[in-house]
Amino acid sequence: MAITASAVKELREKTGAGMMDCKKALTETNGDLEAAVDFLRTKGLAKAAKKASRVAAEGAVVSVSNGNDAVILEVNCETDFVSKGDVFQNFAKESAEWTLANKPSNTEELKEAKKEEITEITLKCGEKVDLRRFQAVSTTGALGLYNHGGKIGVIVDLDTDKGSDEAVQELAKDIAMHVAAANPTFLSADDIDEDFKNREADVYRAQLKEEGKPENMIENIVKGKLGKLAKEVCLLEQPFVKNPDFTIKKLVAETASKTGANITLKAFHKLTLGEGIEKKEDNLADEVAKMTGKN
């Protein structure tokens, strides 16, 4: 089948691999984007998987809470210059606080309610401004919030009978910070679906064949790698970033023991600025040439 330039570009954005390598990967996989990603990983040509969703748009992720309720909201604009301005920052914060107070059921409802303000801020900034997405959480336990420079927002929800305990509050915040740094995909090993396991296993097998491992050893090596997968992608199994001797599961258990609280890590939510949005790359030399007519 014919491989389009847009498909090659999309694969390159997702993996960071070279253009010709992306074209070859798509050709080998009959244009299947996800299979092409795995093909590039197998060949060692893709960047680390965590880079696949790097920031691709400007703006801010805002975090707000009133105790038992919390919101993280992503607001986008076109340039870093506008994103740092008071006009944009104030709008982003006010929009997050409005979302916290009014509890819209989805992003469309939020956009509709803020439609006039979005138009006004767009005119003031001279750029498109968008309320892209939000995550709202309410709990009877404890919430942990972490915001990394307006680029990453995390909410952690603990189910506990001692939500106001200082140590429990600190635990929630520490886990939120950990999520921002370690980027887990699942909460626990039980949450890893078979499709994810099978896809990882296929990549492992292909990598081992590329490395020249004997055929009779490959399945055992793959089984071992899958056994370690939970430590890489599951929050409860990951080593705590502030103290790798503790897994998150052990950290929760230790805090429960010290405080006498019942604590269950119920859920985590993370928004990364620009994740999944293709960022326009400007060529300064070309822009100057256009402005001066030297093109």
Order of alpha helices (4+ residues) and beta strands (2+ residues): alpha-alpha-alpha-beta-beta-alpha-alpha-alpha-alpha-beta-beta-beta-alpha-alpha-alpha-beta-beta-alpha-beta-alpha
